[in-house]
Amino acid sequence: MNNSKRLSNVIEALSRHEDESAIKVLERLGTNCSDDEVRRLTAKALIKRNSQESLSVVITEKGKGINDLSTNVAMSAINELLSLEDKSQALAVLSRVEGNDIDESVKETARSVKALMAFS
Amino acid sequence: MEIKSISNKIFRAAPKLSESNCNQTNPFGVNFKGNIITADVFTKAMPEGSKLIERVSNRSKMLTSAIVGSISSMNSSISSRLNSIVSFGRRMRDNVSNAWNLANNIEIHVNVPNMVNSLKERISSANAYSVSRLSRSSVEDLAGIFEDELKVLALGV
């Protein structure tokens, strides 16, 4: 099994893990990695987990998830959010972004994604 | 004997083909490959006053020579086809026997215990990193594995 396959499996296993501390591991090691593919897989794993804590990482943090500097990673995260079956948690986090004292670019991205979710 | 006469006798020039064929003419320059019916078609059809019996017998002669000619050509074509089939069959038989002899002479050595062991190692190493196996590990263990794999990725191994 090659390195990329093993990484993908580890991230997937952390995404499914019952322990909430798995989110911290994904944020610490995955979203801060210099490799685009690792960040893309981590964002996808956090969104699939579909909890308030995991979605906050990809929606409200600058340079992570939908705010990633790589367009590929950001678009992949947005796609994953739009394909969620249960969007209630994601909408709650997106609505919370507008009211908070957060970077304006992050707020703008959250507004766009919320609008897209309303149409999907 | 003189040398000239000897050389004339030994090195006799071959007669020219056109001279030897001067009896046959081919005014149209066409080579006919079909049946040749031996009948002189350039004579007047039938002399006047010839009897009906003579006319019928001439015509029947033409017909029978045509039939005999076609049967003989059919025979030769059938036999040539059969020959090609027979030669094909012989080639196939020779190929099969050669392949069989070659196969009989090949020896294959299989080390079954080594093969089984290497297969077991491959399966177990693949299983160790399967999602189901990893999901049973603790978050700390997964974090350790994650860090190790990121180091391998950074090294480009």
Interface residues (C-beta under 8 A of the other chain):
Chain A: M1 N3 S4 K5 R6 L7 N9 V10 I11 E12 A13 L14 R16 H17 D19 S21 A22 V25 L29 G30 C33 D35 V38
Chain B: S125 A126 Y129 S130 V131 L134 S135 S137 S138 V139 L142 A143 I145 F146 E147 E149 L150 V152 L153 V157
